[in-house]
Amino acid sequence: MFPAAFEYQAPATLADALSLLKKHGDDAKVMAGGQSLIPLLKLRFARPELVVDIGRLPAMSSIKRDNGHVAIGALVRHVDVERSKDLEAWLPMMVEASHWIADPLVRNRGTVVGSICHADPSGDWGSVMLALGAELIAHSQSGERVIPIDGFFQGPFTTTLRADEVATGIRIPVSKGRSGGAYLKLERKVGDFASAAVAIHVEMDGNKIAKAGIGLTAVGPTNLKATAAEKALAGHEPTDQLIAEAARLAAQAAEPKGDIRGSAEYKKDVVRVFVQRGLHTALGRAKEGKA
Ligand SMILES: Cc1cc2nc3c(=O)[nH]c(=O)nc-3n(C[C@H](O)[C@H](O)[C@H](O)COP(=O)(O)OP(=O)(O)OC[C@H]3O[C@@H](n4cnc5c(N)ncnc54)[C@H](O)[C@@H]3O)c2cc1C
């Protein structure tokens, strides 16, 4: 199927992009890598009058460390994360997650921020960002807005981003103490979306878990934050019993639907097993000082 006719603009500056979005409102759609938008256009699920291609905007392709954060620009692609030596040192869980996304063709063009803006509950980056406590940076003609990722996802393919805004990047706080992470994903075949997946991040204070982040993929209407499990872990020394209890709480937070990838009960149990395994892995990595 061919898309409905639309106008195409590739502005050279952010100011021009913002002016187009202000003028056209809901009739315009931002395009980054196009890996989700183009299929939507072709299926006519999206019928914008104008596509604003931000792919030529300068200075949004960097990964840098800045004031206690790792800052990832809106044009950083999945493949850039996969190959980043800096992220391997600073946030190896992101590199681990990047290998699980789609196939090399999609990874070569799709962006991390585009994936988050797309808000597919089966998208992998949303859960990673929930576990890491990230913040999205959005710009409009009214200025900059910092949006905590917790609360950003409102429903399937729905976020708090406004039609006149461009997400220009995402920033992730750098842990103060030793930390570790893990991304575990079950997929039917290589390149598939998750049947279920979990992102885990732990920050240590001596022998105790100072802070835990747990994000869940493909088991609810949005990527989910397993808040009760996170709270159960914080302030405690990790024991097998505590980890099993946190995994039970995370599974309880999951709201999967049965489909061709498995029954709801099966997916909940995958979450329980993966959170348990992921916590052991993340804690082991924190111990080794692997971030
Ligand atoms: C075959 C296939 C398999 C896939 N498998 C997976 C998978 O296993 N895991 C996974 O997580 N994803 C998967 N994806 C999705 C892929 O990761 C996309 O790259 C990603 O979802 C969107 O990124 P993009 O840069 O291509 O965004 P686009 O397609 O350009 O945009 C997607 C949406 O986000 C909005 N948007 C994009 N960037 C911005 C911005 N900076 N500011 C405001 N709005 C913006 C657009 O308006 C649009 O609504 C798959 C895609 C395909 C085609």
The ligand as a Gaussian input file, in Angstrom:
#p B3LYP/6-31G(d) Opt

LIG

0 1
 C       11.104000      -4.706000      11.218000
 C       11.206000      -3.863000      12.450000
 C       11.551000      -4.457000      13.654000
 C       11.640000      -3.691000      14.809000
 N       12.015000      -4.300000      15.978000
 C       12.135000      -3.567000      17.104000
 C       12.541000      -4.167000      18.334000
 O       12.817000      -5.368000      18.425000
 N       12.630000      -3.360000      19.423000
 C       12.350000      -2.015000      19.374000
 O       12.451000      -1.339000      20.406000
 N       12.000000      -1.417000      18.226000
 C       11.888000      -2.157000      17.101000
 N       11.515000      -1.531000      15.921000
 C       11.234000      -0.087000      15.911000
 C       12.549000       0.683000      15.662000
 O       13.323000       0.620000      16.826000
 C       12.359000       2.190000      15.284000
 O       13.590000       2.675000      14.886000
 C       11.923000       3.103000      16.373000
 O       10.732000       2.649000      16.941000
 C       11.606000       4.529000      15.875000
 O       12.759000       5.283000      15.684000
 P       12.887000       6.200000      14.380000
 O       14.034000       7.104000      14.604000
 O       12.907000       5.350000      13.171000
 O       11.532000       7.077000      14.487000
 P       10.500000       7.493000      13.357000
 O        9.963000       6.291000      12.675000
 O       11.076000       8.552000      12.521000
 O        9.366000       8.145000      14.293000
 C        8.575000       7.343000      15.130000
 C        7.574000       8.246000      15.871000
 O        8.244000       9.079000      16.819000
 C        8.103000      10.468000      16.486000
 N        9.434000      11.057000      16.642000
 C       10.615000      10.516000      16.251000
 N       11.643000      11.282000      16.645000
 C       11.092000      12.351000      17.277000
 C       11.657000      13.483000      17.917000
 N       12.980000      13.656000      18.005000
 N       10.815000      14.396000      18.461000
 C        9.471000      14.216000      18.401000
 N        8.880000      13.138000      17.829000
 C        9.694000      12.216000      17.272000
 C        7.589000      10.504000      15.039000
 O        6.774000      11.635000      14.799000
 C        6.794000       9.210000      14.966000
 O        5.516000       9.404000      15.519000
 C       11.397000      -2.285000      14.756000
 C       11.051000      -1.684000      13.539000
 C       10.955000      -2.450000      12.395000
 C       10.598000      -1.784000      11.096000

